[in-house]
Amino acid sequence: MGKISQGILGGFSGKVGNVIGGNWKGIDYMRVKPASVANPQTAGQVDQRTKFSTVLGFLQPLRGFLKVGFRNYAVKMTEFNSAMSYNVQRAIIGDYPDFIIDFEAALISRGGLTAALNPTVGSDLAGSVQFNWIDNSVDGNARPTDRAMVLIYNPTRNEAVYVTDGSVRSAGAHTLTVPNQYSGDTVYAFIAFISADGKEVSNSRYIGSIEVA
């Protein structure tokens, strides 16, 4: 049974017939419960679900990073859902059922701040990954005080290690501490920047894969 919480003109929660009401982020909504379909396992549906599952597996460990990286695209949806939508549409390659993530096309941060220039990544010491980039503080809307957002994704362990307030852009380098048990694991590295006031972020850039020392 549905419940009206603010009078006849207010939103309602619950179910009335095939209409479901609720509130999300202060927004009252109503949606019609979808009718059952005769064949919920059509080729197109299975294809889309497999793509969705592939991207979900990649992005789940990155949730905290995505809350910063996709904050400016979380319009009537969460940052995570915005990242899911973008990457399902643009970062999947292959044919069913062998879909994989195209890391070059994937974004884990999205915005108009000037991106990193010629970033590289390496690991010479156990427990650390070194990020380097060229200081491009004079390009576009970049500033020397922008902070690096660096992340490594470990597919073997389905984990990610990251910081969203790393070294300033003008420093040209940041060392990320990772668990010692990552030694010998292959990880994938990404970098983005965030403005000093936290209002702007850049598109992320995929740097490549390395083996942790």
ZIZIVEN-V694501 format. One line per field, one symbol per residue. ss: DSSP state (H for helix, E for strand, L for the rest). psi: psi as a letter, one per 30 degrees, with the letter a starting at -180 (. if undefined). burial: b if it has 24 or more other ideal C-beta (glycine too) atoms within 12 Angstrom, else e. A space follows every 50 residues. Layout:
BEGIN
ss=???
psi=???
burial=???
END
This chain:
BEGIN
ss=LLEELLLLLLLEEEEELLEEEEEELLEEEEEELLLLLLLLLLHHHHHHHH HHHHHHHHHHHHHHHHHHHLHHHLLLLLHHHHHHHHHHHHLEELLLLLLE ELLLLLLLLLLEELLLEEEEEELLLLLEEEEEEELLLLLLLLLLLLEEEE EEEELLLLEEEEELLLLEHHHLEEEEELLHHHLLLEEEEEEEEELLLLLL EELLEEEEEEELL
psi=klkkfhafflllkakjbgkklakkhgjklklkkkkklejghleeeeeeee eeeeeeeefefgeeeefefgefgijglleeeeeeeefeefgklakkghkl kjfefkkfkklgkklkkhklkljfkkgkkkkllkjhffkbgllffkkkjk kkkjfefhlkklkghallefeglkkkklkfffkfkklkklkllklefgfk llklkkeaklkk.
burial=eeeeeeeeeeeeeeeeeeeebeeeeeeeeeeeeeeeeeeeeeeeeeeeeb beebbbebbebbbbbbbbbbbbbeeeeebbbbbbbbbbeebbeeeeeebe bebeebbbbbbebbbbbebebbbeeeebbbbbbebbbeeeebbeebbbbb bbbbeeeebbbbbbebbebeebbbbbebeeebeebebbbbbbbbbeeeeb bbbbbbbebbebe
END
